[in-house]
Amino acid sequence: EDGSIQTRELEGSSFVSFQWELFLGSRFESPSWLIGATQPSSVAFQSSADFRRVFVPALVAVLVLIALLSLRAIAQSLDPLKRLSDAAHALSKGERASRVELATGDEFESLGTTFNIMAERLSSQITILEAMSEIDRLILASAEIDAVCEAIRGENI
């Protein structure tokens, strides 16, 4: 038998006892011994109370630490996205020099590089369209084609 645990009341106090049988017959040809241990319940269950007293605050502390570290990691991962968003917003307001520099080594860096290429192409396209618009204006405003050609050749536009 593995043993048994029992709770007993003795003189107004509660005790916990454990007993088991130590079989000695095969080796010592002796009858089995009954071994027992008894201690007050307050002592026996003190470690359980200590565990409950320490476990809950420790669990809360660990959860708070995990939450803080998670928020920091999320904020760090969203910073490149905010910088890209700010650059796109500036570009949409006509700031053609708007670029973003990201050295994250991940998809955001690739997206930043692609954004910069797109912004450069848009700026070049707008510059070309403005030049063509100026040429159209000169052609429509001037009767002399020589003046228009001179303006285009001299890049006075």
Disulfide bonds with the S-S distance in Angstrom:
none
